[in-house]
Amino acid sequence: MTTEAPAVVNQVAPWDAARALRFWAALLAVVGTGLIVLGLVLQYYYAPSYTDGWGRVVGADAYNYLIIGLRGLALVVAGLASIVAATGCAICSALAKRAG
């Protein structure tokens, strides 16, 4: 007499997936908004001293403006990418909720 083991199905319930995706969408939206705000602030912040680490990078002012502007632009682009990912998570969450 043999007893067969029950089949194990690795399937996540649609409502659990929708909740997880909603969480990630909210988290990515908050992080993206923070990165955009930080990038915009840092693009226009220039401290003429070497003490704080966010101002002067090299000795020449023109290079410092370029470096600081590009640093802020990189943060803004990272924030926009995070918001695009949050939008994708929100759309997938709505589709998973609709399927369940």
C-alpha positions as CSV (number, residue, x, y, z in Angstrom):
1,M,0.0,0.0,0.0
2,T,1.6,3.3,-1.2
3,T,0.5,6.7,-0.4
4,E,1.3,9.4,-2.8
5,A,2.4,12.8,-1.6
6,P,0.1,15.7,-2.4
7,A,1.1,17.9,-5.2
8,V,2.7,21.1,-4.0
9,V,1.8,24.1,-6.0
10,N,3.9,27.2,-5.6
11,Q,1.3,29.8,-6.4
12,V,0.7,33.1,-4.7
13,A,-2.9,34.2,-4.3
14,P,-3.7,37.2,-6.5
15,W,-4.7,39.3,-3.5
16,D,-1.4,38.7,-1.8
17,A,0.5,39.7,-5.0
18,A,-1.7,42.8,-5.4
19,R,-1.0,43.9,-1.8
20,A,2.8,43.4,-2.2
21,L,2.8,45.3,-5.4
22,R,0.8,48.1,-3.8
23,F,3.4,48.3,-1.1
24,W,6.3,48.4,-3.5
25,A,4.5,51.0,-5.6
26,A,4.0,53.3,-2.6
27,L,7.6,52.8,-1.4
28,L,9.1,53.5,-4.9
29,A,6.9,56.6,-5.3
30,V,8.0,58.0,-2.0
31,V,11.7,57.2,-2.7
32,G,11.4,58.7,-6.2
33,T,9.8,61.9,-4.9
34,G,12.5,62.2,-2.4
35,L,15.3,61.7,-5.0
36,I,13.7,64.3,-7.3
37,V,13.5,66.9,-4.5
38,L,17.0,66.2,-3.3
39,G,18.3,66.4,-6.9
40,L,16.6,69.7,-7.5
41,V,17.9,71.2,-4.2
42,L,21.5,69.9,-4.8
43,Q,21.5,71.2,-8.3
44,Y,21.3,74.8,-7.1
45,Y,23.1,74.6,-3.8
46,Y,26.7,75.8,-4.0
47,A,28.7,76.3,-0.8
48,P,31.9,78.2,-1.5
49,S,33.8,76.3,1.2
50,Y,35.3,72.8,1.3
51,T,33.8,72.0,4.7
52,D,30.4,70.5,4.0
53,G,31.1,68.1,1.1
54,W,28.2,69.2,-1.1
55,G,29.7,72.5,-2.3
56,R,33.2,72.8,-3.9
57,V,34.6,69.6,-5.4
58,V,37.6,71.0,-7.3
59,G,39.3,74.4,-7.3
60,A,37.7,76.0,-10.3
61,D,34.1,77.4,-10.0
62,A,33.0,76.4,-13.5
63,Y,33.9,72.8,-12.9
64,N,32.1,72.8,-9.6
65,Y,28.9,74.1,-11.2
66,L,29.1,71.4,-13.8
67,I,29.8,68.6,-11.3
68,I,27.1,69.8,-8.9
69,G,24.5,70.2,-11.7
70,L,25.2,66.8,-13.1
71,R,25.1,65.2,-9.7
72,G,21.6,66.8,-9.2
73,L,20.5,65.7,-12.6
74,A,21.6,62.1,-11.9
75,L,19.4,62.1,-8.7
76,V,16.4,63.5,-10.7
77,V,16.8,60.8,-13.3
78,A,17.0,58.1,-10.6
79,G,13.9,59.6,-9.0
80,L,12.0,59.5,-12.4
81,A,13.1,55.9,-12.9
82,S,11.8,55.0,-9.5
83,I,8.4,56.7,-10.2
84,V,8.2,54.8,-13.5
85,A,8.8,51.5,-11.6
86,A,6.2,52.5,-9.1
87,T,3.7,53.1,-11.9
88,G,4.4,49.7,-13.3
89,C,3.9,48.1,-9.9
90,A,0.6,50.0,-9.5
91,I,-0.6,48.8,-12.9
92,C,0.4,45.2,-12.1
93,S,-1.3,45.4,-8.7
94,A,-4.6,46.6,-10.3
95,L,-4.4,43.8,-12.9
96,A,-3.7,41.2,-10.2
97,K,-6.6,42.5,-8.1
98,R,-8.8,42.4,-11.1
99,A,-7.8,38.8,-11.9
100,G,-8.5,37.7,-8.3
